[in-house]
Amino acid sequence: MDAMGHVNNIVYFQYLESARIGYFERLMGWSERDQVGERQGPVVVSQTFNYRRQVYYPAELDVGVRCREIRNRSFVLEYGLFRNGTDELIGDGTSVAVWLDYGTSKTLPIPQILREAVLSV
């Protein structure tokens, strides 16, 4: 919360991050970053947010997320942030993420299983 009683601007990006993690948990069945040997996954490389309405603390919000585009090594997610239980748009945004090998810090092609999961939603 800032000095004016608004939810601080940076907090909106935390909301998007939580929605993104929940999206992958539901989409891919991830839990606690799966303890598999493959250390790879999404990493955000670009993110935007458009502030449409003010939010004062406390407030309950819902965040929607969906994949807008899958590229070879990256994908675009789009978000809508709404006042809980309404269609009042608080803000919207996008993020571009790459699929990264965490050990080598190199991008990888988007796995087929992710492509199939996104298309099935």
Backbone bond lengths (Angstrom), bond angles and torsions (degrees), N, CA, C in turn:
res aa  C-N    CA-C-N  psi(-1)  N-CA   C-N-CA  omega(-1)  CA-C   N-CA-C  phi
1 M - - - 1.443 - - 1.526 107.72 -
2 D 1.327 116.18 139.08 1.461 119.14 179.25 1.530 110.57 -95.55
3 A 1.317 116.78 -176.22 1.467 122.41 -175.69 1.527 113.04 -62.68
4 M 1.335 117.68 -22.60 1.459 121.77 -179.79 1.536 112.73 -91.49
5 G 1.325 116.82 2.27 1.454 120.45 -179.59 1.520 113.85 86.96
6 H 1.336 117.29 5.34 1.459 121.65 178.08 1.527 109.96 -82.77
7 V 1.319 114.98 153.93 1.456 119.01 168.08 1.524 105.90 -65.22
8 N 1.321 117.63 129.17 1.458 122.48 -176.68 1.523 111.42 -63.06
9 N 1.324 116.91 142.58 1.465 122.42 -176.22 1.522 113.40 -53.28
10 I 1.298 118.70 -39.55 1.462 121.08 -176.80 1.533 111.59 -67.18
11 V 1.318 116.86 -25.19 1.473 121.03 -179.03 1.531 110.76 -63.47
12 Y 1.318 117.43 -30.78 1.465 120.29 179.36 1.527 110.55 -60.89
13 F 1.317 117.08 -35.78 1.464 120.06 177.98 1.526 110.95 -69.83
14 Q 1.320 117.19 -29.30 1.469 120.16 173.65 1.525 110.02 -69.10
15 Y 1.332 117.29 -37.84 1.465 119.87 175.34 1.528 110.65 -60.21
16 L 1.335 116.33 -43.60 1.467 120.15 179.42 1.522 110.68 -64.32
17 E 1.318 116.69 -39.77 1.463 120.22 178.81 1.530 110.84 -62.14
18 S 1.311 116.89 -44.62 1.472 120.29 178.43 1.522 110.83 -61.76
19 A 1.326 116.58 -41.34 1.465 120.36 178.91 1.525 110.62 -65.11
20 R 1.324 116.53 -40.24 1.463 121.11 -179.99 1.526 110.91 -63.65
21 I 1.318 117.27 -44.02 1.462 121.18 178.39 1.525 109.96 -62.97
22 G 1.330 117.16 -44.95 1.466 120.93 177.57 1.518 111.88 -61.72
23 Y 1.317 116.45 -37.68 1.464 121.52 178.20 1.527 110.34 -60.03
24 F 1.323 116.70 -48.69 1.465 119.67 -179.71 1.519 112.28 -69.64
25 E 1.317 117.83 -33.81 1.465 119.93 176.15 1.523 110.61 -61.93
26 R 1.340 117.05 -44.56 1.467 120.57 179.35 1.524 111.63 -71.76
27 L 1.317 116.08 -42.99 1.457 121.50 -175.40 1.523 112.69 -68.92
28 M 1.317 116.22 -44.73 1.463 121.33 -172.55 1.524 113.11 -107.28
29 G 1.326 117.46 -3.44 1.451 119.58 -178.50 1.513 113.48 71.08
30 W 1.327 116.69 24.59 1.462 119.86 -179.65 1.511 110.32 -70.87
31 S 1.312 115.45 143.87 1.455 120.56 172.04 1.521 107.78 -144.40
32 E 1.293 114.81 127.67 1.456 122.50 -179.99 1.520 112.12 47.27
33 R 1.319 115.43 44.64 1.458 124.62 176.00 1.520 112.40 56.36
34 D 1.328 116.19 34.09 1.458 121.82 175.83 1.520 113.07 29.81
35 Q 1.264 114.85 127.40 1.456 121.94 -175.03 1.528 112.56 -85.51
36 V 1.313 117.90 27.88 1.463 120.98 -178.53 1.520 110.26 -78.74
37 G 1.331 116.17 162.17 1.449 121.51 -178.97 1.512 114.01 -67.59
38 E 1.321 117.49 -26.57 1.459 120.11 179.80 1.518 109.66 -74.29
39 R 1.290 116.40 110.91 1.465 120.95 178.65 1.515 108.24 -98.87
40 Q 1.338 114.89 81.81 1.447 120.44 179.23 1.513 109.38 -146.41
41 G 1.316 114.25 158.61 1.455 118.53 179.72 1.510 110.82 169.14
42 P 1.330 116.10 -169.82 1.463 120.89 -175.16 1.528 112.54 -79.57
43 V 1.325 114.54 144.14 1.463 122.22 173.64 1.523 107.55 -136.90
44 V 1.315 116.55 126.05 1.466 121.47 -179.66 1.530 109.43 -72.44
45 V 1.336 115.16 130.96 1.473 120.52 177.70 1.527 112.15 -114.04
46 S 1.327 117.01 -14.38 1.462 121.37 179.50 1.522 108.03 -157.55
47 Q 1.357 115.46 143.10 1.461 118.44 -179.13 1.529 109.74 -153.44
48 T 1.339 115.48 140.78 1.460 120.68 176.81 1.526 108.94 -130.67
49 F 1.320 115.75 158.03 1.458 120.36 173.95 1.515 108.61 -149.27
50 N 1.324 115.64 133.91 1.465 122.79 177.96 1.525 108.47 -107.42
51 Y 1.305 116.50 117.10 1.460 122.49 -179.08 1.525 108.43 -83.07
52 R 1.339 117.14 116.05 1.473 121.56 -176.44 1.526 112.90 -102.89
53 R 1.335 117.11 -33.99 1.470 122.30 -178.42 1.526 108.69 -140.39
54 Q 1.327 115.23 152.14 1.463 120.20 176.16 1.529 109.36 -76.88
55 V 1.296 115.58 148.30 1.461 121.52 175.09 1.522 107.28 -127.46
56 Y 1.324 115.09 128.80 1.455 121.28 177.62 1.518 108.28 -107.62
57 Y 1.308 115.10 144.23 1.458 121.34 177.63 1.514 108.72 -76.77
58 P 1.311 121.74 138.31 1.469 127.16 -6.44 1.533 110.63 -85.60
59 A 1.300 116.00 151.23 1.464 121.89 177.16 1.524 108.37 -150.39
60 E 1.325 115.69 150.06 1.456 120.44 175.11 1.518 107.87 -108.95
61 L 1.331 115.81 128.53 1.453 121.72 -175.83 1.519 110.70 -127.58
62 D 1.317 115.73 153.69 1.464 123.23 173.54 1.521 107.81 -116.61
63 V 1.325 116.14 142.17 1.461 120.54 177.87 1.523 108.43 -121.50
64 G 1.321 115.57 126.60 1.456 121.01 173.67 1.517 108.77 -102.82
65 V 1.323 116.19 143.88 1.464 120.36 178.71 1.524 108.66 -140.92
66 R 1.334 115.70 142.24 1.458 120.47 175.46 1.528 108.56 -151.85
67 C 1.307 114.16 158.38 1.463 120.07 178.49 1.524 108.29 -87.50
68 R 1.313 116.24 121.04 1.462 121.74 -179.57 1.523 111.85 -89.11
69 E 1.345 116.41 -32.54 1.466 119.74 -175.16 1.520 109.94 -156.14
70 I 1.329 115.70 136.75 1.463 120.83 172.94 1.522 107.34 -113.52
71 R 1.305 114.72 125.87 1.465 121.26 178.00 1.527 108.22 -105.51
72 N 1.315 117.55 -168.33 1.465 120.48 179.98 1.522 112.34 -67.32
73 R 1.325 117.53 -49.60 1.462 121.92 -176.78 1.535 112.92 -121.95
74 S 1.306 117.01 6.61 1.460 120.51 -179.05 1.523 109.71 -147.67
75 F 1.319 114.75 170.47 1.457 120.49 176.71 1.517 108.43 -150.01
76 V 1.331 114.85 158.54 1.466 121.70 -178.38 1.525 107.86 -113.92
77 L 1.318 115.92 125.22 1.462 121.90 173.75 1.516 108.04 -106.42
78 E 1.334 116.03 145.71 1.457 119.70 173.48 1.523 108.82 -123.64
79 Y 1.332 114.20 150.31 1.458 121.80 -171.79 1.523 110.43 -129.69
80 G 1.317 115.40 149.19 1.451 122.61 169.39 1.519 107.80 -131.39
81 L 1.303 116.77 130.43 1.458 122.42 -179.98 1.520 107.54 -111.63
82 F 1.337 116.81 122.36 1.464 122.76 -173.20 1.518 111.14 -124.93
83 R 1.324 115.64 149.82 1.462 119.45 171.32 1.530 106.82 -65.75
84 N 1.308 116.89 132.36 1.462 123.59 -174.50 1.517 112.18 -47.56
85 G 1.336 115.42 127.06 1.444 121.73 174.93 1.518 115.22 76.00
86 T 1.338 117.42 9.32 1.463 120.54 -179.67 1.523 109.76 -130.35
87 D 1.320 115.61 175.37 1.464 119.76 173.30 1.532 110.33 -105.04
88 E 1.340 117.09 18.59 1.461 121.72 177.59 1.524 109.65 -73.35
89 L 1.326 115.60 112.01 1.455 121.34 -178.71 1.526 110.03 -77.51
90 I 1.321 115.47 117.36 1.463 121.91 178.37 1.527 109.81 -85.50
91 G 1.323 115.56 -37.30 1.458 120.38 179.44 1.512 110.31 -174.65
92 D 1.322 115.05 166.83 1.456 120.40 178.57 1.521 108.78 -145.87
93 G 1.320 115.91 159.51 1.451 118.58 -179.22 1.502 112.43 -167.37
94 T 1.307 114.59 -177.02 1.457 122.00 178.19 1.518 109.35 -140.34
95 S 1.313 115.08 159.63 1.456 120.67 169.34 1.515 108.13 -140.49
96 V 1.308 114.70 147.57 1.462 121.76 172.56 1.516 105.82 -111.60
97 A 1.324 115.27 128.78 1.464 120.30 179.17 1.519 109.08 -126.57
98 V 1.309 115.57 147.18 1.460 121.60 173.44 1.513 107.99 -105.96
99 W 1.328 115.54 159.94 1.460 120.97 173.93 1.521 106.19 -94.96
100 L 1.321 116.98 119.93 1.455 121.55 -169.00 1.519 111.94 -120.24
101 D 1.316 115.37 139.69 1.465 122.13 166.96 1.524 104.91 -83.20
102 Y 1.331 117.01 110.61 1.453 120.60 -173.83 1.522 112.43 -65.37
103 G 1.320 117.55 -30.57 1.461 121.13 -179.17 1.512 113.34 -70.73
104 T 1.328 116.87 -39.83 1.466 120.63 -177.19 1.523 112.75 -101.17
105 S 1.327 116.92 -10.91 1.473 122.67 -175.67 1.524 112.39 59.25
106 K 1.319 116.23 32.56 1.466 121.66 177.95 1.522 109.21 -113.31
107 T 1.348 114.83 143.82 1.452 118.85 177.78 1.519 110.43 -73.00
108 L 1.322 114.56 151.26 1.458 122.81 179.46 1.526 108.99 -126.05
109 P 1.310 117.55 158.00 1.469 119.08 172.09 1.536 109.97 -60.07
110 I 1.327 116.16 147.06 1.459 120.32 177.61 1.527 108.12 -61.87
111 P 1.345 117.99 127.52 1.464 120.36 -179.30 1.533 112.34 -61.58
112 Q 1.303 116.03 145.00 1.464 121.58 -179.78 1.528 111.09 -59.23
113 I 1.320 117.00 -37.10 1.472 120.21 -179.20 1.535 110.89 -61.98
114 L 1.340 117.58 -35.32 1.462 120.49 177.01 1.524 110.25 -69.96
115 R 1.325 116.98 -43.53 1.465 120.60 178.10 1.529 110.34 -57.15
116 E 1.315 116.23 -46.09 1.468 120.72 -179.07 1.522 111.12 -65.46
117 A 1.324 117.33 -40.84 1.463 121.08 -179.77 1.523 110.65 -63.41
118 V 1.330 117.46 -43.30 1.468 121.25 179.99 1.530 110.35 -64.15
119 L 1.315 116.91 -42.25 1.457 120.08 -178.70 1.523 112.72 -68.84
120 S 1.331 117.21 -23.25 1.460 119.64 -177.87 1.529 112.75 -83.75
121 V 1.330 117.54 -9.58 1.466 120.82 -178.36 1.509 110.86 -78.76
